[in-house]
Amino acid sequence: MPTPPLQPVPLARRLIAAGGRVHLAGIGGIGMAGLAFHLKARGLAVSGCDAAAGLNTAWLEAQGIPVTVGHDPAHAAGADWLIRSTAVPAGSPEVAAAAAAGKPVLRRGEVLPALLPESGSVVIAGTHGKTTTTTFLTRLLQASGRRPSFFVGGHMDDQGTMAGAGAPDLFITEGDESDGTLALYAPELAVVTNIEFDHMEHFADAAAFEACFITFMRQARRVIYCADDPRAARLASAIPGAAGYGFSPQAAFRAADPEDGADRIAYTLVRDGQPLGRVELPVPGRHNILNSLAVAAAGFALGLTFEQIQSAFAGFALPHRRFDRIIDRPDVLVVSDYAHHPSEIRTAIQSARRQGRRRILAVYQPHRYTRTLALGADFPPAFEGVDDLTLVPVYAASEEPLEGGTIWDLYHRFRESGSAPRLARTLREAWLDLRHRLEPGDLLLVMGAGDVEQIAAWAKADLAVTRTAGPRLWREPCEPLLAEPLPASLVRLNEPLGIKTTYRVGGEADAWVEAGSEDDLVALLSRANRAGVPVTVIGGGSNLLIPDTGLRGIALRLSAAAFATLRIEGTTVTVGPACPAARLADAAEKAGLTGL
């Protein structure tokens, strides 16, 4: 009989042990970048490619891992085996070339479990909170004098740190459930933060999603789970010796007398009914009390003392894009957050409300068409507490558009629920509108798992210096331009445009000018041209759609008094640009003129 092929994880172990060269297709993803780092640390020759360069590819090249932009079958030629991201289809050029040459092709989640030691491995899984929990546990061990190897599915800091090579017998990693490969891990310690149905692009239903987690827990030697999460508690009840954490009186590790402030949390840590002492962390959010409880429970399981845990907690900071304060000033607070699931959005908004700012303006980028379709009805109530919401198009994450899962479908969900968010066509359009409307005392919350964080970067650059102009934080370029008089014209700032159209929809213009003379019009256009300020001419407003985000620059209308002249001399008609077409046609008919 022929020898059956090796299962993915044993095959990956054999390939890693053999050394040689491996190529990663889609290496720019956070999970692939961290994996590439650890493979190089094991002595393999590592290369990679991706559709575009970015922060992760720059970090990899700084680690000595070459990255090529673009996909090409030639990438497979010099490699002994390939690893592909779930974002890279099996038919991509290098993957197809490797398969045709008989070279092994594995998924990321089939290789990472092969890196874990037989003992001393901790895998943190869950729908929410795993990146923060993995970061916290890594920092706890480091602060306690341990040298863990680690992999985090996010950036631990602003430098882009996501992985580190330490002791070979202590490996802390985040386990990704998105493609079902979580079921391939068999760690010494499994931590489950929560189990809420997600990743509809892979799992047929909630039962399949739960089955992935129960397999993961059954294969672990020890399990720590959130006792406050109904699904996690139900599934863990079948695991002998599983220990719960949470606010629940039944939890083995419990937070008593919790405090949840704008920038700190504190509680008494109770273990098996015995109060151990007060702990404090300089991070906000009740959810982070749960995350820190998971870390404390794991710390005890790894042999740490309460004093080590208490001391390390005091110096913790959140990972990148977990309620990340981009600008924190009395006049404006800008926060960037990875929240993209309704539960995560709700949590981020709760933390935002505790900041005590005058208004909360939020911009949200949905992540994946499948998620937007499956959870569409859950999004509108998740934004309760936001004063002003802007939606931007769905971040596809390699998916094709799906009927029912587009930004227009989600916008319709909001309108049906009785709310009316603004809809921007691009990230840049959204930021220019938000910049225009931010006022002193506001909080801007930038949410989503895609590239929406660009808005936070633009905010940081544009609002580096306070530019207060009346109630606005930003002085649009047209304001000083209009400070010089236009004596015959009407000039207003921040003018609503919807009321000037027959459809009665649309946002504001930065400035509105009704030009009352040719001299004013010439002066205005000359100034705008020199300053690079756009001018949009609007007529009577019939059959005109203005976007929710309004118009940047100057909206110009010519006044009827100065520009609606109409003279007919023989067969010569002289007409001003503001003359209504009906009036012109009527006058021409009465003068016996045709063919206009």
Number of C-alpha atoms within 10 A of each C-alpha: 3 4 5 6 7 10 9 19 19 14 17 24 17 13 19 19 12 11 15 14 19 25 26 30 34 27 30 27 20 20 24 24 23 25 24 28 22 20 19 18 15 14 14 19 18 21 24 27 22 21 14 13 15 11 12 21 24 15 19 20 12 10 13 12 18 15 23 17 15 15 19 17 13 12 22 23 15 12 18 18 22 24 26 23 20 18 12 19 14 15 10 14 18 23 29 17 18 22 16 9 11 11 17 17 21 19 21 24 28 23 23 26 25 21 19 24 15 12 15 17 25 29 27 28 27 22 19 19 19 26 25 26 26 30 27 24 28 26 22 24 21 14 17 17 10 15 19 23 20 24 31 27 22 25 22 25 14 10 10 16 17 23 24 19 16 15 13 15 14 21 24 25 27 25 30 20 21 18 18 19 19 24 22 20 24 23 27 18 22 26 30 28 26 21 22 18 17 19 20 20 14 14 18 10 12 14 10 13 22 18 14 19 21 17 15 25 29 18 18 19 16 19 25 26 29 28 28 19 18 13 16 23 20 11 17 24 15 12 17 11 12 18 21 28 30 24 21 16 16 14 20 20 28 28 25 18 11 17 16 18 16 16 13 17 21 23 19 17 22 21 18 13 13 11 14 14 14 15 21 21 21 16 23 24 22 18 18 19 25 23 24 25 25 28 28 26 23 20 20 14 13 14 8 17 13 16 13 17 22 19 16 21 24 15 14 18 18 20 23 21 23 22 24 20 16 17 21 12 13 10 17 20 20 25 23 27 24 21 25 22 23 18 15 20 21 19 17 26 22 19 19 24 16 14 15 13 17 15 19 23 20 23 26 24 23 27 21 25 25 23 17 24 18 16 16 22 16 14 20 19 14 18 21 12 15 19 12 18 19 22 23 23 19 21 19 16 13 12 12 10 14 14 11 16 21 22 23 16 16 23 21 17 18 19 13 12 12 10 15 16 19 20 20 21 14 12 19 15 19 23 20 18 22 22 21 21 19 21 20 22 16 20 27 27 26 25 30 24 19 17 12 24 20 15 24 23 15 15 19 14 11 13 16 10 10 14 14 14 13 10 10 16 22 21 16 21 17 21 16 10 15 18 9 11 12 18 12 16 16 13 18 16 16 19 20 18 23 21 13 18 18 13 14 15 17 21 20 23 26 24 22 22 24 20 25 20 18 13 12 17 19 11 14 21 16 12 16 18 11 9 13 12 17 16 20 15 12 16 17 14 17 12 8 17 16 19 18 21 23 27 25 22 20 28 21 21 20 24 20 16 12 16 18 16 14 15 13 14 8 9 11 9 14 11 16 15 15 18 20 14 11 9 12 20 14 11 16 18 12 9 13 9 16 10 4 8
